[in-house]
Amino acid sequence: MHRTVIVTGSTSGIGLAIAQAFANDGCNVMLNGFGDEHDIEDTRLLMEAESGTRVLYHPADMTKPDEISDLIKTTHEKMGAVDVLVNNAGVQHVAPVEEFPPEKWDQIIAINLTSAFHTMRAAIPLMKAAGKGRIINIASAHGLVASPYKSAYVAAKHGMIGLTKSAALELAETGITVNAICPGYVLTSLVEKQIPDNAKARGISEDEVKNDVLLRLQATKDFVTVEDIAATAIFLASDAAKQITGTHISIDGGWTAQ
């Protein structure tokens, strides 16, 4: 029996790597996210062909609770279960607090934090009925420590850690685990896009942002890979991790050890 996995924000970057890893591990996967519809369909078909599992796509907007509920409901109806939920969807904006656009604050909190509440609220009853489940929240090193100019993102990721702990305690006797993964800097398109903004905010070059800002606190002086995160998600969804709940796993090159 194939397990069914939902990965939000999985049309690119970390989410796509996680979705591919689960498909390759023999799971049916529901993709979600924005992008060119032809590119998404090509990705879906390729993943299905390579893995031999079912791969579907749902376009739910992570700022819209009704669409998020429909994502969970549709997955359950079409694939028969929701075994693993990976809350990965995220956006970023870099600016000082006093210049931070309120609409950007609202968007980041909605997508990076509130969407996880809505997916969990819809998925937990299904997991309880099945007597098992895995919820994996993609937080960040910024869920544990802060950086300047990222107030909304840091607030959302700290909130994700709190949501993870609280839900894990509620579900501790149900066979459902809830954990967070806290990556350091991964050179995804999200990070690539914030490099020019960061350079402008700090008055330095883009190379200096990479070496002196992004990797300054990663003791390994190397970016985390999407494959590193995907492998950890696979582990947290495995039977070997059944007693791991309400905690986080840092994949940050030693950042939060300091």
PyMOL commands that set and color helices and strands:
alter all, ss='L'
color gray80, all
select helices_A, chain A and resi 13-24+37-51+65-79+97-99+102-130+141-143+151-170+189-202+206-214+226-236+239-241+255-257
alter helices_A, ss='H'
color red, helices_A
select strands_A, chain A and resi 4-7+28-32+55-58+84-87+133-138+176-183+248-251
alter strands_A, ss='S'
color yellow, strands_A
deselect
rebuild
show_as cartoon
